[in-house]
Amino acid sequence: MDYLLDEELWDEKSTEELKQDLTDQYVVVDTSIVDLARFGNRVGRIVTVNENRMALVDFRDGPWYDIPIKHLKIAKKPTS
């Protein structure tokens, strides 16, 4: 799996460009980051990108989570 964006490209894109590029992408979280390990290998969908340039991710468990884009990897759409 590849990261969505390397940090250099992330800095060059506007928030609107990030929203257009990333909304509805399926992702998994980099679990090597201690604060994000709780998400395990669950696949989520990017709902939008906030003005603070964090992805708002829906793991279909109720709440949505603000997660730094640099810690997300592209995933296949879940089958169920």
C-alpha atoms as an extended CHARMM CRD file, in Angstrom:
* protein
*
        80  EXT
         1         1  MET       CA              0.0000000000        0.0000000000        0.0000000000  PROA      1               0.0000000000
         2         2  ASP       CA              1.1240000000        3.5120000000       -0.7660000000  PROA      2               0.0000000000
         3         3  TYR       CA              0.7200000000        6.6350000000        1.2970000000  PROA      3               0.0000000000
         4         4  LEU       CA             -1.8430000000        9.0230000000       -0.1380000000  PROA      4               0.0000000000
         5         5  LEU       CA              0.5670000000       11.8910000000       -0.5070000000  PROA      5               0.0000000000
         6         6  ASP       CA              4.1650000000       12.5150000000        0.3130000000  PROA      6               0.0000000000
         7         7  GLU       CA              4.6510000000       15.5100000000        2.5770000000  PROA      7               0.0000000000
         8         8  GLU       CA              6.2050000000       17.7030000000       -0.1220000000  PROA      8               0.0000000000
         9         9  LEU       CA              3.1420000000       17.3690000000       -2.3700000000  PROA      9               0.0000000000
        10        10  TRP       CA              0.8470000000       17.7440000000        0.6200000000  PROA      10              0.0000000000
        11        11  ASP       CA              2.3670000000       21.1590000000        1.3650000000  PROA      11              0.0000000000
        12        12  GLU       CA              1.9970000000       22.3190000000       -2.2490000000  PROA      12              0.0000000000
        13        13  LYS       CA             -1.7110000000       21.5260000000       -2.6170000000  PROA      13              0.0000000000
        14        14  SER       CA             -4.5000000000       23.8090000000       -1.4480000000  PROA      14              0.0000000000
        15        15  THR       CA             -7.1260000000       22.4960000000        0.9470000000  PROA      15              0.0000000000
        16        16  GLU       CA             -9.6820000000       22.5160000000       -1.8800000000  PROA      16              0.0000000000
        17        17  GLU       CA             -7.3640000000       20.4410000000       -4.0850000000  PROA      17              0.0000000000
        18        18  LEU       CA             -6.8750000000       17.9590000000       -1.2570000000  PROA      18              0.0000000000
        19        19  LYS       CA            -10.6550000000       17.7090000000       -0.7900000000  PROA      19              0.0000000000
        20        20  GLN       CA            -11.1670000000       17.0110000000       -4.4890000000  PROA      20              0.0000000000
        21        21  ASP       CA             -8.3500000000       14.4610000000       -4.6680000000  PROA      21              0.0000000000
        22        22  LEU       CA             -8.9970000000       12.5780000000       -1.4330000000  PROA      22              0.0000000000
        23        23  THR       CA            -12.7450000000       12.6260000000       -0.7190000000  PROA      23              0.0000000000
        24        24  ASP       CA            -14.2470000000        9.1160000000       -0.9440000000  PROA      24              0.0000000000
        25        25  GLN       CA            -10.8440000000        7.3920000000       -1.0220000000  PROA      25              0.0000000000
        26        26  TYR       CA            -10.6250000000        4.2270000000        1.0810000000  PROA      26              0.0000000000
        27        27  VAL       CA             -7.7250000000        4.2040000000        3.5100000000  PROA      27              0.0000000000
        28        28  VAL       CA             -6.0350000000        2.4340000000        6.3970000000  PROA      28              0.0000000000
        29        29  VAL       CA             -4.0500000000        4.1610000000        9.1150000000  PROA      29              0.0000000000
        30        30  ASP       CA             -0.3100000000        3.7980000000        9.6970000000  PROA      30              0.0000000000
        31        31  THR       CA             -0.4730000000        1.7300000000       12.8920000000  PROA      31              0.0000000000
        32        32  SER       CA              3.2130000000        2.2880000000       13.6620000000  PROA      32              0.0000000000
        33        33  ILE       CA              2.0780000000        5.6540000000       15.0560000000  PROA      33              0.0000000000
        34        34  VAL       CA              1.1730000000        4.9350000000       18.6910000000  PROA      34              0.0000000000
        35        35  ASP       CA             -1.8040000000        7.3200000000       18.7770000000  PROA      35              0.0000000000
        36        36  LEU       CA             -3.2830000000        5.6950000000       15.6700000000  PROA      36              0.0000000000
        37        37  ALA       CA             -2.6660000000        2.0270000000       16.5050000000  PROA      37              0.0000000000
        38        38  ARG       CA             -6.2070000000        1.7540000000       17.9160000000  PROA      38              0.0000000000
        39        39  PHE       CA             -7.5830000000        1.7660000000       14.3740000000  PROA      39              0.0000000000
        40        40  GLY       CA             -5.7610000000       -1.4690000000       13.5550000000  PROA      40              0.0000000000
        41        41  ASN       CA             -6.2150000000       -2.5490000000        9.9580000000  PROA      41              0.0000000000
        42        42  ARG       CA             -9.7670000000       -1.2310000000        9.6470000000  PROA      42              0.0000000000
        43        43  VAL       CA            -10.5960000000        0.3700000000        6.3230000000  PROA      43              0.0000000000
        44        44  GLY       CA            -12.1630000000        3.8130000000        6.4290000000  PROA      44              0.0000000000
        45        45  ARG       CA            -13.4450000000        6.3020000000        3.8760000000  PROA      45              0.0000000000
        46        46  ILE       CA            -12.3170000000        9.9140000000        3.7010000000  PROA      46              0.0000000000
        47        47  VAL       CA            -15.4410000000       12.0300000000        4.0870000000  PROA      47              0.0000000000
        48        48  THR       CA            -13.6400000000       15.3280000000        3.4720000000  PROA      48              0.0000000000
        49        49  VAL       CA            -10.4930000000       17.2800000000        4.2720000000  PROA      49              0.0000000000
        50        50  ASN       CA            -10.8430000000       19.9430000000        6.9610000000  PROA      50              0.0000000000
        51        51  GLU       CA             -9.4390000000       23.4610000000        6.7750000000  PROA      51              0.0000000000
        52        52  ASN       CA             -6.7390000000       22.2780000000        9.1890000000  PROA      52              0.0000000000
        53        53  ARG       CA             -5.7480000000       19.8390000000        6.3960000000  PROA      53              0.0000000000
        54        54  MET       CA             -6.6810000000       16.7200000000        8.3440000000  PROA      54              0.0000000000
        55        55  ALA       CA             -8.6970000000       13.9520000000        6.7030000000  PROA      55              0.0000000000
        56        56  LEU       CA            -12.0740000000       13.2990000000        8.2800000000  PROA      56              0.0000000000
        57        57  VAL       CA            -12.2930000000        9.4890000000        8.1530000000  PROA      57              0.0000000000
        58        58  ASP       CA            -15.3880000000        7.3280000000        8.6530000000  PROA      58              0.0000000000
        59        59  PHE       CA            -14.6730000000        3.7850000000        9.8780000000  PROA      59              0.0000000000
        60        60  ARG       CA            -18.4160000000        3.0050000000       10.0290000000  PROA      60              0.0000000000
        61        61  ASP       CA            -18.3820000000        2.8220000000       13.8230000000  PROA      61              0.0000000000
        62        62  GLY       CA            -20.3310000000        6.0090000000       14.5340000000  PROA      62              0.0000000000
        63        63  PRO       CA            -17.9100000000        8.9270000000       14.9440000000  PROA      63              0.0000000000
        64        64  TRP       CA            -15.6270000000       10.3610000000       12.2690000000  PROA      64              0.0000000000
        65        65  TYR       CA            -11.9650000000       10.9300000000       13.0640000000  PROA      65              0.0000000000
        66        66  ASP       CA             -9.5320000000       13.7250000000       12.1580000000  PROA      66              0.0000000000
        67        67  ILE       CA             -6.3670000000       11.9710000000       10.9970000000  PROA      67              0.0000000000
        68        68  PRO       CA             -3.2580000000       13.5270000000        9.4590000000  PROA      68              0.0000000000
        69        69  ILE       CA             -3.1700000000       12.7480000000        5.7510000000  PROA      69              0.0000000000
        70        70  LYS       CA              0.4850000000       11.7840000000        5.9580000000  PROA      70              0.0000000000
        71        71  HSD       CA             -0.4930000000        8.7810000000        8.1400000000  PROA      71              0.0000000000
        72        72  LEU       CA             -3.0420000000        7.3130000000        5.7130000000  PROA      72              0.0000000000
        73        73  LYS       CA             -2.4970000000        4.6420000000        3.0970000000  PROA      73              0.0000000000
        74        74  ILE       CA             -4.7000000000        3.7870000000        0.1380000000  PROA      74              0.0000000000
        75        75  ALA       CA             -6.8000000000        0.6400000000        0.6630000000  PROA      75              0.0000000000
        76        76  LYS       CA             -9.2800000000       -1.4220000000       -1.3040000000  PROA      76              0.0000000000
        77        77  LYS       CA            -12.9750000000       -0.7660000000       -0.7760000000  PROA      77              0.0000000000
        78        78  PRO       CA            -14.3420000000       -3.1120000000        1.9090000000  PROA      78              0.0000000000
        79        79  THR       CA            -16.6060000000       -5.8600000000        0.6100000000  PROA      79              0.0000000000
        80        80  SER       CA            -19.1910000000       -5.5790000000        3.3810000000  PROA      80              0.0000000000
